[in-house]
């Protein structure tokens, strides 16, 4: 029988935040099946976790990456924050 993990369990296993995990899932290079339980929680197989571990390894190998919105200054009440 296959074992499945929740997002929180996978994030803990990979030692990343849930927001980082979700950002990785939006990456088109990460091919993970979208499998959910009756409550709508996303479930990951052991194979999915292995793919995410490989993705993490590649990110570390290639250095930190920023997406297009990371370096845009935040404007609050018309004033840019640094």
Residue, then its C-alpha position, 0 to 999 in steps of 0.5 A: x500500500x502506498x503511503x502519502x504525506x500532507x504538505x506540512x509533513x513534506x515541508x518538515x521532511x525537506x526542512x523548508x517552509x510551506x510557502x517555499x513548498x507551494x512556490x516550488x509546486x508552481x514551478x513548471x519544472x517540478x512534475x508532481x501529481x495533484x492528488x487530494x484527500x476528501x478534505x481537499x488537502x494535497x497529498x504527496x507520494x514517496x516518489x513526489x517527495x523524492x522529486x522535491x528533494x531532487x529539486x531542492x538539491x538542484x536549487x542549492x547546486x545552482x545557487x539561490x534563485x529569485x523570481x521576477x517579483x522578488x526584487x520589486x520594491x514594496x510601496x506602502x502609502x505611496x512610499x517605497x520601502x528599502 
